[in-house]
Amino acid sequence: MGAGRAAGVRPGDLVGAIVNEAKVSPRDVGSIQIAERFSLVEVPEKIAESVMRALRGTMIRGQKVVVRRDKDAGR
């Protein structure tokens, strides 16, 4: 996700957005890494596309975020 520490993003913000927008269980949200300008959130492969679709256009901490699959996903 294109939002990180610089935007004030916290793990709870990311989990809340995923759970509320994608309608998945909090248990489906795995590891979360928050960098300065982006965040990585682990979700099961079988729901990754639907989570990304649900989060497109969503506001996190007052800003729209870009959501995409990590280049290293699946390695």
C-alpha positions as CSV (number, residue, x, y, z in Angstrom):
1,M,0.0,0.0,0.0
2,G,1.2,3.4,-0.8
3,A,1.0,4.8,2.7
4,G,3.5,4.4,5.5
5,R,4.9,6.1,8.7
6,A,5.1,9.5,7.0
7,A,1.3,9.4,6.6
8,G,0.9,8.3,10.2
9,V,-0.3,4.8,9.3
10,R,-0.5,2.2,12.1
11,P,-1.1,-1.5,11.8
12,G,-4.6,-1.1,13.2
13,D,-5.4,1.3,10.4
14,L,-4.4,-1.4,7.8
15,V,-6.2,-4.3,9.5
16,G,-9.3,-2.2,10.0
17,A,-9.4,-1.1,6.3
18,I,-8.8,-4.7,5.1
19,V,-11.4,-6.2,7.4
20,N,-14.1,-3.6,6.8
21,E,-13.6,-3.0,3.1
22,A,-12.8,-6.6,1.9
23,K,-15.0,-8.3,4.5
24,V,-12.4,-10.8,5.6
25,S,-11.5,-12.1,9.1
26,P,-8.8,-10.3,11.0
27,R,-7.2,-13.8,11.2
28,D,-6.6,-13.6,7.4
29,V,-4.3,-10.6,7.9
30,G,-0.7,-11.8,8.4
31,S,2.5,-9.9,8.8
32,I,2.5,-6.1,8.5
33,Q,5.6,-4.0,7.7
34,I,5.3,-0.3,7.7
35,A,8.1,1.7,6.0
36,E,8.4,5.4,5.6
37,R,6.3,5.7,2.4
38,F,4.6,2.3,2.0
39,S,3.3,-0.7,3.9
40,L,3.4,-4.4,3.2
41,V,0.5,-6.6,4.4
42,E,0.5,-10.3,4.1
43,V,-2.8,-12.0,3.1
44,P,-3.5,-15.5,1.8
45,E,-3.0,-15.8,-2.0
46,K,-6.6,-17.0,-2.5
47,I,-8.0,-13.6,-1.2
48,A,-5.2,-11.2,-2.4
49,E,-6.9,-10.0,-5.5
50,S,-10.3,-9.4,-3.8
51,V,-8.5,-7.5,-1.0
52,M,-6.7,-5.3,-3.5
53,R,-9.9,-4.6,-5.4
54,A,-11.7,-3.7,-2.2
55,L,-9.0,-1.3,-1.1
56,R,-8.6,0.6,-4.3
57,G,-10.0,4.0,-3.7
58,T,-10.2,3.5,0.0
59,M,-9.0,6.3,2.3
60,I,-6.5,5.4,5.0
61,R,-5.5,8.1,7.4
62,G,-7.3,10.6,5.2
63,Q,-5.5,9.8,2.0
64,K,-6.3,7.6,-1.0
65,V,-3.8,4.8,-1.2
66,V,-2.3,2.9,-4.2
67,V,-2.7,-0.9,-3.6
68,R,-0.7,-3.4,-5.6
69,R,0.9,-6.8,-5.2
70,D,4.5,-6.8,-4.0
71,K,7.1,-7.6,-6.7
72,D,8.5,-10.4,-4.5
73,A,5.2,-12.0,-3.6
74,G,5.1,-15.7,-4.1
75,R,8.9,-16.2,-3.8
